[in-house]
Structure formats: C-alpha cells, structure tokens
Amino acid sequence: MLSGAKVLWVNPVGMPDYDAPMGELMAGVKLPGTQIDVVSLSTAPLPVHLEYRTYEALIVADMVRLARTAGEQDYDAMVIGCFYDPGIEDAREISGRTAVVGPCQASVQIAANLCNRFSVIIGQEKWAVQMRERVAAYGYTHNLASMRSIGIGVPDLQKDCDLTTARILEAGRLAIEEDKAEALILGCTCSFGMNELVQRELGVPVIDPILAAFSMAEYLGSLRRRFDWTPSRVWSCAPPPEHELAAFGLFNAPPPIGNKSSY
C-alpha cells in the first residue's frame, strides 16, 4: 500500500498567482499523510512565464538552490513546475536524497504506459522544438505522434478557460484523427482543470502535467519510504564535493522562496 510523502512543488516564476490553485488541485488527489509545500520565487526581476529560453535560463540557478534546500529539509521529492523541465538535470545532481521530478518526463512516462502513440497539445508553435528535444532526451521520440498548437500563450491559458478548452478539443481531435494519437498530454502546467472534460469528449487518456508530476513525486516518495530508493550519488550522479561548495560559498544565502503555501 502506498504511503504519503513530503513533496515540494516549485512554481519557477516570480509571482504567486498560481500557487493556491495548483496546490488545491494536488491537495484534492493526494494520499493520506502526504504533505505538499508549494513555493514561487523571490528572485527579482523574474518573468511570469517561461515560454522563451531566455526566461528559462534565468531561473535555472534558483532550481539548483531549491533542490539543495529540498535535500537539506528532507523532502521526498521536489517538482519543477514547468513542462520544459528547466534545470532538471542540474537540480538532480545536488538534491541529496530528494528525487527531482519534471512534468514533461512524468507525463511522457505515464502516457507511454497507456498507449503506443501520444500527442502533446502545446500553447504556441514556438514551444515545439524545445519540447521535442525534451521528449527525445527522455527516449520517447518513437511514441510521439505529433505536437499540436492551440495558439494561446501561457499568460492567457487561464484567462478564458472555455476558449482554451475549446482550442484543446479542436487540436486534440486533429491529433487523434490525423496523427493517430492514442492519448494526449497537455503541454503546460497552466492548462490545469481542463483534462477531464477533454478526456470525456475525446475518449482517450488526457494527461494533466500537474497531476502526472505530483503523482510521480508522491510515488517516488513512497518508494523512498518503503525501500530506501533514493537518487544515486556515484559516477555521473555524483554531486560537487562539499568542501568546494563551502569554499565557494554557493549556498550561503537563504533559498529563493517568495511565497509558500502548505497543503
């Protein structure tokens, strides 16, 4: 039987607007005993979305700092709450016994267990190349049927949920009928709250990346508690030497947490 876990969800932007709705979504599906802490960043200035590589690059150092903090504070898992999975490899190196999860990786891993071919529904065509790179890096290129854009940027996905859902339905139908997709992944954490309706309408699994990443984090936390399965720390997984970290003073400053909510 799965047990609860201690999960840190990081919204890697300089605003807390999504902290509460995302935290409430996860709280509604968590296992008994699971603790969820949702944080956004304090570093300034920071963008309110990561649609561009320029913006993403600015927050990678913060993901590394928070991964270090997650390990020190004995979180079972930390989630980097953006579908680009920004800085995930860098954060994993320094996270101690804490697993670091990305919504893209979690979503494609789950989808590949439910179907042979999936499509990712993305906000704008701009995202496609970078997201394809991620899917390829995780080894799922052969499962990717297509990426279908709905022509809506991250800041606008939650402004008119009816419009966003309609666009997702339209793109999803095309992905199923023309690209032969057997499941859909919503390719942005800001598309939360829409997968159930789309799934009912289209009749295929529709994966919400928040639920996928959180469930994966909770599961990995359960495995840590049951079997002591934690991130490897040998060879390519080895962290920087502690004496160097101390000499460089890299983690002397407080973690870059702006807002924190617990569920």
Beta strands, then each sheet from edge to edge (+ up, - down):
strand 1: 6-11
strand 2: 35-41
strand 3: 77-80
strand 4: 99-101
strand 5: 118-122
strand 6: 144-149
strand 7: 183-186
strand 8: 206-207
strand 9: 257-262
sheet 1: 4+ 3+ 1+ 2+ 9-
sheet 2: 6+ 5+ 7+ 8+
end
